[in-house]
Amino acid sequence: MIQLRIENILEERELSIYWLAKQTGIDYPILWKLIRGKMRGFPFEYIDLLCEAFDCQPGDLMVRTPSGATRPSSAKKDNLKKTRKKLKRG
């Protein structure tokens, strides 16, 4: 299964969906659905717009996971965020 890493990239760079919507011109509700995995397909143009906003390559936006794998739970995400903050503080 192919999953988008948009949320991860936004978190790593401390950016918001609102910022991304302004940079790409993609409506906020569409980005929200992309990030939450609620869309099954989208125009290739979005990939180009996202790559331009993040200054990355298409492969940086996606990751392939084994079939049946699920997205990390919010609890796991919260723990990751706390760990990252602690590491940043040094």
BELLIN-V538328 format. One record per pair of residues at least 6 apart in sequence whose ideal C-beta (glycine too) atoms are under 6 Angstrom apart, sorted by the first residue. I is the first residue (numbers start at 1). J is the second residue. If there is no record, write none. Layout:
i=[I	I]
j=[J	J]
//
This chain:
i=[1	1	2	2	3	3	4	4	5	5	6	7	9	17	20	21	21	23	24	24	33	47	50	51]
j=[65	67	62	64	63	65	61	62	61	63	35	35	54	31	31	28	31	53	49	53	39	58	61	58]
//
